Amino acid sequence: MKIVRSILAGAAVVAVSLGMSACGGNGKAESEPASSTTELTVFAAKSLTKAFTQIDEEIFRQEHPDISIKFSFDGSNTLVKQIAEGAPVDVLATADQKNMDNAVEQDLVEDVQPFASNVLTLIVPSGNPANITGLDESLDGTKLVVCAEGVPCGNATRTLAENLGVALSPVSEEKNVGDVRSKVEKGEADAGLVYVTDARSSGDKVEIIEVLGAEDVVNAYPIALVKGTKNSDAAKAFIATVLSPEGQKILADYGFKGAELADKG
């Protein structure tokens, strides 16, 4: 009887061992496919931060739960430079055509498509303590901040000033429009030239002073596939979402204009 019991006990151990092996040791059958997520890297202009984040959260993730997006928002010229230096990126969206053209000339991107446009406005801290009225003599002796040359909002600022025949004397030139907005919000500057979309994002932290002629300086926003991406299908899916009616509505809610208006700029 002892021999029979030993044999039966040994068989039971072997059966349990084989069962655990088939489940991969964690109770799941090895035949079950492992869930996989594609990680997509999107480089986008700083002014797109809130709109693109919302497009991802409210539309893209719902339609593509297997794709996770990592965003990097900064000045367009900085983003193009990083891609040229070898940063692994799948999608590029800039705040002007000039920087996208630079990426095209370096053979960094393909399938370029316009998806929005933007214009500048002047913002001051809530209450307008410096009593600024526009791009005029009211700026004399005040702290004006603008975007640096090469940055899309900086290039637009210079074009606007030239069109109006005014000479601006900023105390600071920032690397992206978000930094300009932040300094005005915190009261570190008396005024700043930012996109309408950024002004809206500031809410009641700032007051908006419309600038005559700003509507004639329009920045096109193009989006493109970065060459060499290993996630081409996922990248195209995100671009399609941005171009979709739902994506365009979110952009419009933040103050972005249609891409067709960029021809004015």
Phi and psi restraints in degrees (value plus and minus 20) as a CYANA .aco file:
   2 LYS   PHI     -82.7   -42.7
   2 LYS   PSI     -59.3   -19.3
   3 ILE   PHI     -85.3   -45.3
   3 ILE   PSI     -63.8   -23.8
   4 VAL   PHI     -82.2   -42.2
   4 VAL   PSI     -64.8   -24.8
   5 ARG   PHI     -82.1   -42.1
   5 ARG   PSI     -58.6   -18.6
   6 SER   PHI     -84.5   -44.5
   6 SER   PSI     -61.3   -21.3
   7 ILE   PHI     -84.5   -44.5
   7 ILE   PSI     -65.0   -25.0
   8 LEU   PHI     -84.3   -44.3
   8 LEU   PSI     -60.8   -20.8
   9 ALA   PHI     -84.0   -44.0
   9 ALA   PSI     -60.3   -20.3
  10 GLY   PHI     -84.9   -44.9
  10 GLY   PSI     -59.4   -19.4
  11 ALA   PHI     -84.7   -44.7
  11 ALA   PSI     -57.8   -17.8
  12 ALA   PHI     -84.8   -44.8
  12 ALA   PSI     -62.5   -22.5
  13 VAL   PHI     -80.8   -40.8
  13 VAL   PSI     -65.2   -25.2
  14 VAL   PHI     -80.8   -40.8
  14 VAL   PSI     -61.9   -21.9
  15 ALA   PHI     -82.9   -42.9
  15 ALA   PSI     -65.0   -25.0
  16 VAL   PHI     -83.8   -43.8
  16 VAL   PSI     -61.7   -21.7
  17 SER   PHI     -81.2   -41.2
  17 SER   PSI     -64.9   -24.9
  18 LEU   PHI     -84.7   -44.7
  18 LEU   PSI     -57.7   -17.7
  19 GLY   PHI     -83.9   -43.9
  19 GLY   PSI     -63.4   -23.4
  20 MET   PHI     -87.1   -47.1
  20 MET   PSI     -56.9   -16.9
  21 SER   PHI     -82.2   -42.2
  21 SER   PSI     -61.9   -21.9
  22 ALA   PHI     -86.3   -46.3
  22 ALA   PSI     -46.6    -6.6
  23 CYS   PHI    -111.4   -71.4
  23 CYS   PSI     -15.7    24.3
  24 GLY   PHI      54.6    94.6
  24 GLY   PSI      -4.7    35.3
  25 GLY   PHI      61.5   101.5
  25 GLY   PSI     -22.1    17.9
  26 ASN   PHI    -145.7  -105.7
  26 ASN   PSI      -4.2    35.8
  27 GLY   PHI      66.5   106.5
  27 GLY   PSI     -20.3    19.7
  28 LYS   PHI    -131.2   -91.2
  28 LYS   PSI     117.6   157.6
  29 ALA   PHI     -85.7   -45.7
  29 ALA   PSI     118.6   158.6
  30 GLU   PHI     -83.3   -43.3
  30 GLU   PSI     -40.0     0.0
  31 SER   PHI     -94.9   -54.9
  31 SER   PSI     -32.9     7.1
  32 GLU   PHI     -89.7   -49.7
  32 GLU   PSI     108.9   148.9
  33 PRO   PHI     -89.6   -49.6
  33 PRO   PSI     115.3   155.3
  34 ALA   PHI     -94.0   -54.0
  34 ALA   PSI     115.8   155.8
  35 SER   PHI     -89.1   -49.1
  35 SER   PSI     118.8   158.8
  36 SER   PHI    -150.6  -110.6
  36 SER   PSI     123.3   163.3
  37 THR   PHI    -142.0  -102.0
  37 THR   PSI     110.0   150.0
  38 THR   PHI    -104.5   -64.5
  38 THR   PSI     108.3   148.3
  39 GLU   PHI    -118.6   -78.6
  39 GLU   PSI      98.6   138.6
  40 LEU   PHI    -127.8   -87.8
  40 LEU   PSI     112.3   152.3
  41 THR   PHI    -127.1   -87.1
  41 THR   PSI     101.6   141.6
  42 VAL   PHI    -138.0   -98.0
  42 VAL   PSI     100.6   140.6
  43 PHE   PHI    -115.9   -75.9
  43 PHE   PSI     105.4   145.4
  44 ALA   PHI    -162.6  -122.6
  44 ALA   PSI     131.3   171.3
  45 ALA   PHI     -76.0   -36.0
  45 ALA   PSI     125.8   165.8
  46 LYS   PHI     -74.4   -34.4
  46 LYS   PSI     -56.5   -16.5
  47 SER   PHI     -87.7   -47.7
  47 SER   PSI     -29.6    10.4
  48 LEU   PHI    -114.8   -74.8
  48 LEU   PSI     -19.1    20.9
  49 THR   PHI     -70.6   -30.6
  49 THR   PSI     -77.5   -37.5
  50 LYS   PHI     -90.9   -50.9
  50 LYS   PSI     -61.0   -21.0
  51 ALA   PHI     -85.7   -45.7
  51 ALA   PSI     -67.2   -27.2
  52 PHE   PHI     -87.3   -47.3
  52 PHE   PSI     -57.3   -17.3
  53 THR   PHI     -82.1   -42.1
  53 THR   PSI     -62.1   -22.1
  54 GLN   PHI     -89.3   -49.3
  54 GLN   PSI     -58.9   -18.9
  55 ILE   PHI     -80.0   -40.0
  55 ILE   PSI     -60.9   -20.9
  56 ASP   PHI     -86.0   -46.0
  56 ASP   PSI     -69.1   -29.1
  57 GLU   PHI     -89.0   -49.0
  57 GLU   PSI     -61.8   -21.8
  58 GLU   PHI    -113.8   -73.8
  58 GLU   PSI     -40.9    -0.9
  59 ILE   PHI    -141.3  -101.3
  59 ILE   PSI     -79.4   -39.4
  60 PHE   PHI     -82.7   -42.7
  60 PHE   PSI     -66.3   -26.3
  61 ARG   PHI     -83.5   -43.5
  61 ARG   PSI     -53.4   -13.4
  62 GLN   PHI     -89.0   -49.0
  62 GLN   PSI     -56.8   -16.8
  63 GLU   PHI    -107.0   -67.0
  63 GLU   PSI     -45.0    -5.0
  64 HIS   PHI    -154.0  -114.0
  64 HIS   PSI      49.8    89.8
  65 PRO   PHI     -84.8   -44.8
  65 PRO   PSI     -34.1     5.9
  66 ASP   PHI    -110.7   -70.7
  66 ASP   PSI     -15.2    24.8
  67 ILE   PHI    -140.7  -100.7
  67 ILE   PSI     104.7   144.7
  68 SER   PHI    -129.0   -89.0
  68 SER   PSI     108.5   148.5
  69 ILE   PHI    -122.9   -82.9
  69 ILE   PSI     113.5   153.5
  70 LYS   PHI    -130.3   -90.3
  70 LYS   PSI      94.9   134.9
  71 PHE   PHI    -114.5   -74.5
  71 PHE   PSI     127.7   167.7
  72 SER   PHI    -152.4  -112.4
  72 SER   PSI      93.8   133.8
  73 PHE   PHI    -128.0   -88.0
  73 PHE   PSI     108.3   148.3
  74 ASP   PHI    -184.4  -144.4
  74 ASP   PSI    -196.1  -156.1
  75 GLY   PHI     -82.3   -42.3
  75 GLY   PSI     120.7   160.7
  76 SER   PHI     -79.2   -39.2
  76 SER   PSI     -59.9   -19.9
  77 ASN   PHI     -85.4   -45.4
  77 ASN   PSI     -55.0   -15.0
  78 THR   PHI     -86.1   -46.1
  78 THR   PSI     -61.0   -21.0
  79 LEU   PHI     -84.7   -44.7
  79 LEU   PSI     -64.3   -24.3
  80 VAL   PHI     -82.2   -42.2
  80 VAL   PSI     -61.3   -21.3
  81 LYS   PHI     -81.8   -41.8
  81 LYS   PSI     -61.5   -21.5
  82 GLN   PHI     -85.6   -45.6
  82 GLN   PSI     -59.0   -19.0
  83 ILE   PHI     -85.7   -45.7
  83 ILE   PSI     -61.7   -21.7
  84 ALA   PHI     -82.2   -42.2
  84 ALA   PSI     -48.8    -8.8
  85 GLU   PHI    -105.8   -65.8
  85 GLU   PSI     -18.9    21.1
  86 GLY   PHI      86.6   126.6
  86 GLY   PSI     -11.5    28.5
  87 ALA   PHI     -81.6   -41.6
  87 ALA   PSI     112.5   152.5
  88 PRO   PHI     -95.0   -55.0
  88 PRO   PSI      85.8   125.8
  89 VAL   PHI    -152.3  -112.3
  89 VAL   PSI     129.3   169.3
  90 ASP   PHI    -127.1   -87.1
  90 ASP   PSI     -56.7   -16.7
  91 VAL   PHI    -155.1  -115.1
  91 VAL   PSI     120.3   160.3
  92 LEU   PHI    -144.5  -104.5
  92 LEU   PSI     111.1   151.1
  93 ALA   PHI    -149.9  -109.9
  93 ALA   PSI      99.2   139.2
  94 THR   PHI    -128.7   -88.7
  94 THR   PSI     145.1   185.1
  95 ALA   PHI    -115.9   -75.9
  95 ALA   PSI      -9.3    30.7
  96 ASP   PHI    -181.3  -141.3
  96 ASP   PSI     143.3   183.3
  97 GLN   PHI     -95.6   -55.6
  97 GLN   PSI     -51.1   -11.1
  98 LYS   PHI     -78.5   -38.5
  98 LYS   PSI     -67.3   -27.3
  99 ASN   PHI     -91.2   -51.2
  99 ASN   PSI     -52.6   -12.6
 100 MET   PHI     -88.2   -48.2
 100 MET   PSI     -59.3   -19.3
 101 ASP   PHI     -80.7   -40.7
 101 ASP   PSI     -55.9   -15.9
 102 ASN   PHI     -82.7   -42.7
 102 ASN   PSI     -60.6   -20.6
 103 ALA   PHI     -87.2   -47.2
 103 ALA   PSI     -57.4   -17.4
 104 VAL   PHI     -85.7   -45.7
 104 VAL   PSI     -63.8   -23.8
 105 GLU   PHI     -82.2   -42.2
 105 GLU   PSI     -50.0   -10.0
 106 GLN   PHI    -108.4   -68.4
 106 GLN   PSI     -15.9    24.1
 107 ASP   PHI      41.1    81.1
 107 ASP   PSI      19.4    59.4
 108 LEU   PHI    -115.5   -75.5
 108 LEU   PSI     -43.8    -3.8
 109 VAL   PHI    -155.8  -115.8
 109 VAL   PSI     148.2   188.2
 110 GLU   PHI    -170.9  -130.9
 110 GLU   PSI     150.3   190.3
 111 ASP   PHI      34.3    74.3
 111 ASP   PSI      30.4    70.4
 112 VAL   PHI     -93.2   -53.2
 112 VAL   PSI     111.9   151.9
 113 GLN   PHI    -158.9  -118.9
 113 GLN   PSI     112.5   152.5
 114 PRO   PHI     -93.5   -53.5
 114 PRO   PSI     124.2   164.2
 115 PHE   PHI    -155.7  -115.7
 115 PHE   PSI     -31.3     8.7
 116 ALA   PHI    -186.8  -146.8
 116 ALA   PSI     155.2   195.2
 117 SER   PHI    -167.8  -127.8
 117 SER   PSI     145.6   185.6
 118 ASN   PHI    -171.1  -131.1
 118 ASN   PSI     135.6   175.6
 119 VAL   PHI    -152.5  -112.5
 119 VAL   PSI     144.4   184.4
 120 LEU   PHI    -109.2   -69.2
 120 LEU   PSI     138.3   178.3
 121 THR   PHI    -170.2  -130.2
 121 THR   PSI     146.2   186.2
 122 LEU   PHI    -121.0   -81.0
 122 LEU   PSI     114.6   154.6
 123 ILE   PHI    -142.2  -102.2
 123 ILE   PSI     129.6   169.6
 124 VAL   PHI    -153.5  -113.5
 124 VAL   PSI     138.6   178.6
 125 PRO   PHI     -80.1   -40.1
 125 PRO   PSI     133.0   173.0
 126 SER   PHI     -73.0   -33.0
 126 SER   PSI     110.9   150.9
 127 GLY   PHI      75.1   115.1
 127 GLY   PSI     -33.6     6.4
 128 ASN   PHI      25.5    65.5
 128 ASN   PSI      41.1    81.1
 129 PRO   PHI     -79.6   -39.6
 129 PRO   PSI     -45.3    -5.3
 130 ALA   PHI    -111.2   -71.2
 130 ALA   PSI     -19.1    20.9
 131 ASN   PHI      34.9    74.9
 131 ASN   PSI      27.7    67.7
 132 ILE   PHI    -103.4   -63.4
 132 ILE   PSI     118.0   158.0
 133 THR   PHI    -133.5   -93.5
 133 THR   PSI     -30.8     9.2
 134 GLY   PHI     139.1   179.1
 134 GLY   PSI    -184.3  -144.3
 135 LEU   PHI    -102.2   -62.2
 135 LEU   PSI      52.1    92.1
 136 ASP   PHI    -164.6  -124.6
 136 ASP   PSI    -183.0  -143.0
 137 GLU   PHI     -83.6   -43.6
 137 GLU   PSI     -34.9     5.1
 138 SER   PHI     -86.2   -46.2
 138 SER   PSI     -34.2     5.8
 139 LEU   PHI    -102.9   -62.9
 139 LEU   PSI     -33.2     6.8
 140 ASP   PHI     -78.5   -38.5
 140 ASP   PSI     107.4   147.4
 141 GLY   PHI      57.6    97.6
 141 GLY   PSI     -12.4    27.6
 142 THR   PHI    -125.2   -85.2
 142 THR   PSI     150.1   190.1
 143 LYS   PHI    -117.0   -77.0
 143 LYS   PSI      80.6   120.6
 144 LEU   PHI    -120.4   -80.4
 144 LEU   PSI     113.1   153.1
 145 VAL   PHI    -139.8   -99.8
 145 VAL   PSI     122.3   162.3
 146 VAL   PHI    -158.3  -118.3
 146 VAL   PSI     155.6   195.6
 147 CYS   PHI    -103.3   -63.3
 147 CYS   PSI     130.7   170.7
 148 ALA   PHI     -92.5   -52.5
 148 ALA   PSI     137.9   177.9
 149 GLU   PHI     -82.1   -42.1
 149 GLU   PSI     120.1   160.1
 150 GLY   PHI      80.6   120.6
 150 GLY   PSI     -52.7   -12.7
 151 VAL   PHI     -97.7   -57.7
 151 VAL   PSI     119.1   159.1
 152 PRO   PHI     -69.6   -29.6
 152 PRO   PSI     -66.3   -26.3
 153 CYS   PHI     -88.7   -48.7
 153 CYS   PSI     -45.9    -5.9
 154 GLY   PHI     -92.4   -52.4
 154 GLY   PSI     -62.3   -22.3
 155 ASN   PHI     -82.9   -42.9
 155 ASN   PSI     -61.3   -21.3
 156 ALA   PHI     -85.7   -45.7
 156 ALA   PSI     -57.4   -17.4
 157 THR   PHI     -80.8   -40.8
 157 THR   PSI     -63.7   -23.7
 158 ARG   PHI     -87.3   -47.3
 158 ARG   PSI     -60.0   -20.0
 159 THR   PHI     -83.5   -43.5
 159 THR   PSI     -63.3   -23.3
 160 LEU   PHI     -81.8   -41.8
 160 LEU   PSI     -65.9   -25.9
 161 ALA   PHI     -81.8   -41.8
 161 ALA   PSI     -61.0   -21.0
 162 GLU   PHI     -84.7   -44.7
 162 GLU   PSI     -62.4   -22.4
 163 ASN   PHI     -80.7   -40.7
 163 ASN   PSI     -57.7   -17.7
 164 LEU   PHI    -107.1   -67.1
 164 LEU   PSI     -30.2     9.8
 165 GLY   PHI      49.5    89.5
 165 GLY   PSI      13.0    53.0
 166 VAL   PHI    -135.0   -95.0
 166 VAL   PSI     129.5   169.5
 167 ALA   PHI    -125.7   -85.7
 167 ALA   PSI      97.5   137.5
 168 LEU   PHI    -112.6   -72.6
 168 LEU   PSI     124.0   164.0
 169 SER   PHI    -146.5  -106.5
 169 SER   PSI      53.6    93.6
 170 PRO   PHI     -90.1   -50.1
 170 PRO   PSI     128.5   168.5
 171 VAL   PHI    -106.7   -66.7
 171 VAL   PSI     -33.9     6.1
 172 SER   PHI    -175.5  -135.5
 172 SER   PSI     122.4   162.4
 173 GLU   PHI    -141.9  -101.9
 173 GLU   PSI      96.9   136.9
 174 GLU   PHI    -115.1   -75.1
 174 GLU   PSI     139.1   179.1
 175 LYS   PHI    -100.6   -60.6
 175 LYS   PSI     -33.7     6.3
 176 ASN   PHI    -175.5  -135.5
 176 ASN   PSI     142.6   182.6
 177 VAL   PHI     -87.2   -47.2
 177 VAL   PSI     -46.7    -6.7
 178 GLY   PHI     -84.1   -44.1
 178 GLY   PSI     -54.8   -14.8
 179 ASP   PHI     -90.9   -50.9
 179 ASP   PSI     -55.1   -15.1
 180 VAL   PHI     -83.1   -43.1
 180 VAL   PSI     -70.0   -30.0
 181 ARG   PHI     -78.7   -38.7
 181 ARG   PSI     -63.1   -23.1
 182 SER   PHI     -81.6   -41.6
 182 SER   PSI     -61.5   -21.5
 183 LYS   PHI     -85.9   -45.9
 183 LYS   PSI     -55.9   -15.9
 184 VAL   PHI     -91.9   -51.9
 184 VAL   PSI     -62.3   -22.3
 185 GLU   PHI     -78.2   -38.2
 185 GLU   PSI     -59.1   -19.1
 186 LYS   PHI    -103.7   -63.7
 186 LYS   PSI     -24.0    16.0
 187 GLY   PHI      59.6    99.6
 187 GLY   PSI      -7.4    32.6
 188 GLU   PHI    -100.2   -60.2
 188 GLU   PSI     -31.9     8.1
 189 ALA   PHI    -156.9  -116.9
 189 ALA   PSI     130.9   170.9
 190 ASP   PHI    -103.3   -63.3
 190 ASP   PSI     -43.2    -3.2
 191 ALA   PHI    -182.7  -142.7
 191 ALA   PSI     137.4   177.4
 192 GLY   PHI    -173.4  -133.4
 192 GLY   PSI     127.1   167.1
 193 LEU   PHI    -117.9   -77.9
 193 LEU   PSI      97.9   137.9
 194 VAL   PHI    -155.9  -115.9
 194 VAL   PSI     154.0   194.0
 195 TYR   PHI     -93.2   -53.2
 195 TYR   PSI     134.1   174.1
 196 VAL   PHI     -75.1   -35.1
 196 VAL   PSI     -58.5   -18.5
 197 THR   PHI     -82.9   -42.9
 197 THR   PSI     -58.4   -18.4
 198 ASP   PHI     -90.6   -50.6
 198 ASP   PSI     -58.3   -18.3
 199 ALA   PHI     -80.3   -40.3
 199 ALA   PSI     -62.5   -22.5
 200 ARG   PHI     -85.3   -45.3
 200 ARG   PSI     -56.7   -16.7
 201 SER   PHI     -86.3   -46.3
 201 SER   PSI     -43.9    -3.9
 202 SER   PHI     -94.8   -54.8
 202 SER   PSI     -36.5     3.5
 203 GLY   PHI      41.8    81.8
 203 GLY   PSI    -155.9  -115.9
 204 ASP   PHI    -104.8   -64.8
 204 ASP   PSI     -10.7    29.3
 205 LYS   PHI     -95.2   -55.2
 205 LYS   PSI     -40.1    -0.1
 206 VAL   PHI    -156.0  -116.0
 206 VAL   PSI     146.2   186.2
 207 GLU   PHI    -136.7   -96.7
 207 GLU   PSI     124.6   164.6
 208 ILE   PHI    -120.5   -80.5
 208 ILE   PSI     110.4   150.4
 209 ILE   PHI    -138.1   -98.1
 209 ILE   PSI      89.2   129.2
 210 GLU   PHI     -86.0   -46.0
 210 GLU   PSI     122.6   162.6
 211 VAL   PHI    -129.9   -89.9
 211 VAL   PSI     103.9   143.9
 212 LEU   PHI     -79.8   -39.8
 212 LEU   PSI     108.6   148.6
 213 GLY   PHI      72.5   112.5
 213 GLY   PSI     -27.0    13.0
 214 ALA   PHI     -83.8   -43.8
 214 ALA   PSI     -53.1   -13.1
 215 GLU   PHI     -85.4   -45.4
 215 GLU   PSI     -35.0     5.0
 216 ASP   PHI    -109.8   -69.8
 216 ASP   PSI     -26.5    13.5
 217 VAL   PHI    -133.7   -93.7
 217 VAL   PSI      71.3   111.3
 218 VAL   PHI    -127.7   -87.7
 218 VAL   PSI     108.5   148.5
 219 ASN   PHI    -116.1   -76.1
 219 ASN   PSI     103.8   143.8
 220 ALA   PHI     -99.1   -59.1
 220 ALA   PSI     125.1   165.1
 221 TYR   PHI    -134.4   -94.4
 221 TYR   PSI      84.2   124.2
 222 PRO   PHI    -118.5   -78.5
 222 PRO   PSI     134.4   174.4
 223 ILE   PHI    -148.2  -108.2
 223 ILE   PSI     125.4   165.4
 224 ALA   PHI    -170.2  -130.2
 224 ALA   PSI     140.2   180.2
 225 LEU   PHI    -105.1   -65.1
 225 LEU   PSI     111.0   151.0
 226 VAL   PHI    -101.5   -61.5
 226 VAL   PSI     109.3   149.3
 227 LYS   PHI     -83.3   -43.3
 227 LYS   PSI     123.0   163.0
 228 GLY   PHI      66.9   106.9
 228 GLY   PSI     -19.8    20.2
 229 THR   PHI     -81.3   -41.3
 229 THR   PSI     122.6   162.6
 230 LYS   PHI    -114.4   -74.4
 230 LYS   PSI     -19.9    20.1
 231 ASN   PHI    -141.9  -101.9
 231 ASN   PSI      29.1    69.1
 232 SER   PHI     -77.6   -37.6
 232 SER   PSI     -66.3   -26.3
 233 ASP   PHI     -83.9   -43.9
 233 ASP   PSI     -63.3   -23.3
 234 ALA   PHI     -86.0   -46.0
 234 ALA   PSI     -59.7   -19.7
 235 ALA   PHI     -84.0   -44.0
 235 ALA   PSI     -63.5   -23.5
 236 LYS   PHI     -85.0   -45.0
 236 LYS   PSI     -53.0   -13.0
 237 ALA   PHI     -86.5   -46.5
 237 ALA   PSI     -59.7   -19.7
 238 PHE   PHI     -87.9   -47.9
 238 PHE   PSI     -63.3   -23.3
 239 ILE   PHI     -79.5   -39.5
 239 ILE   PSI     -62.0   -22.0
 240 ALA   PHI     -82.4   -42.4
 240 ALA   PSI     -56.0   -16.0
 241 THR   PHI     -86.9   -46.9
 241 THR   PSI     -61.1   -21.1
 242 VAL   PHI     -82.1   -42.1
 242 VAL   PSI     -57.9   -17.9
 243 LEU   PHI    -102.6   -62.6
 243 LEU   PSI     -31.9     8.1
 244 SER   PHI     -88.9   -48.9
 244 SER   PSI     139.7   179.7
 245 PRO   PHI     -75.5   -35.5
 245 PRO   PSI     -57.5   -17.5
 246 GLU   PHI     -87.6   -47.6
 246 GLU   PSI     -61.8   -21.8
 247 GLY   PHI     -86.5   -46.5
 247 GLY   PSI     -60.9   -20.9
 248 GLN   PHI     -84.6   -44.6
 248 GLN   PSI     -54.1   -14.1
 249 LYS   PHI     -85.0   -45.0
 249 LYS   PSI     -62.3   -22.3
 250 ILE   PHI     -83.1   -43.1
 250 ILE   PSI     -62.5   -22.5
 251 LEU   PHI     -80.7   -40.7
 251 LEU   PSI     -63.1   -23.1
 252 ALA   PHI     -84.2   -44.2
 252 ALA   PSI     -56.1   -16.1
 253 ASP   PHI     -81.9   -41.9
 253 ASP   PSI     -48.9    -8.9
 254 TYR   PHI    -109.0   -69.0
 254 TYR   PSI     -20.2    19.8
 255 GLY   PHI      82.5   122.5
 255 GLY   PSI     -18.6    21.4
 256 PHE   PHI     -90.5   -50.5
 256 PHE   PSI     122.9   162.9
 257 LYS   PHI    -113.9   -73.9
 257 LYS   PSI     152.3   192.3
 258 GLY   PHI     -90.6   -50.6
 258 GLY   PSI     133.8   173.8
 259 ALA   PHI     -82.3   -42.3
 259 ALA   PSI     -48.6    -8.6
 260 GLU   PHI     -85.5   -45.5
 260 GLU   PSI     -41.5    -1.5
 261 LEU   PHI     -94.0   -54.0
 261 LEU   PSI     -34.4     5.6
 262 ALA   PHI     -84.5   -44.5
 262 ALA   PSI     -40.1    -0.1
 263 ASP   PHI     -83.2   -43.2
 263 ASP   PSI     -38.9     1.1
 264 LYS   PHI     -93.4   -53.4
 264 LYS   PSI     -45.8    -5.8
